Amino acid sequence: MTVTFHDDVTQHFCRLQRFARRLAGSRSFADDLVQETMLRALIHADQFEPGTNLLAWLMTILRNAYFSEKRRAQRLTELDPEAAAALPALGGQQEWFTQMRDVARRFEHLPESQREALLLVGAHGLSYDHAARIAGCAAGTMKSRVSRGRQLLQSLVEDPDERSWDAAPQTRAPVRLAIEA
């Protein structure tokens, strides 16, 4: 960059300022745009082709800076501190996924009949009667299996010490259900 290029750029300061004010609508925003334009022009002086219209090049830089700032401003939102304080705090989803993984692991420790009952009634939402027909037992037996399965699962979830669990995970094949309508 030469001293003459610097002088040529500063010579267009007033025109850039008028253009920026019309474009931006705000004096402070316009001043920021002009400052950014001058800075970019001086940093990238090697990209200017001598003999071409310097003012047009500077106005192009200013216009691009304006649109870049507008795009950036669209991605940002102003947040009122009082409104932010009223918003409920949101926790991360990681804890929920970890808890669900732990419940699934402990679910495998349930006896097969209780897993089947919980899947039919709890997961698939079947009535006790319909679930009992599928499992080939009485409705009262199905209610009992669901109740005992829920209690055992809750005690396994509440007990962080895996060594205290009565048995290893059920080694039988997982329960696969074909539900009839």
Residue pairs with C-beta under 8 A, 6 or more apart in sequence:
1 42
1 45
1 46
5 42
5 45
5 48
6 42
8 54
9 38
9 41
9 42
9 54
9 58
10 38
12 54
12 55
12 58
13 34
13 38
15 55
16 34
16 37
16 38
16 58
16 59
16 62
17 30
17 31
17 34
19 59
19 62
20 29
20 30
20 31
20 33
20 34
20 37
20 62
20 66
21 27
21 30
23 30
23 33
23 62
23 63
23 66
24 30
24 33
24 66
29 69
33 62
33 65
33 66
33 69
34 62
36 62
36 65
37 58
37 61
37 62
37 65
40 61
40 65
41 48
41 57
41 58
41 61
48 54
48 57
102 157
103 153
103 157
105 169
106 153
106 156
106 157
107 115
107 118
107 153
108 115
108 169
108 170
109 156
109 165
109 167
109 168
109 169
109 170
110 118
110 149
110 152
110 153
110 156
110 170
111 149
111 170
112 170
112 172
112 175
113 135
113 145
114 145
114 146
114 148
114 149
114 152
115 149
115 170
115 175
116 135
116 145
116 175
116 177
117 131
117 135
117 142
117 145
117 146
117 149
118 146
118 149
118 150
118 153
119 175
119 177
120 126
120 130
120 131
120 134
120 135
120 142
120 177
120 179
121 127
121 128
121 131
121 142
121 146
122 146
122 150
124 131
124 177
124 179
126 134
126 179
128 139
128 142
128 143
128 146
129 139
131 142
132 138
132 139
132 141
132 142
134 177
134 179
134 180
135 142
137 145
156 165
159 165
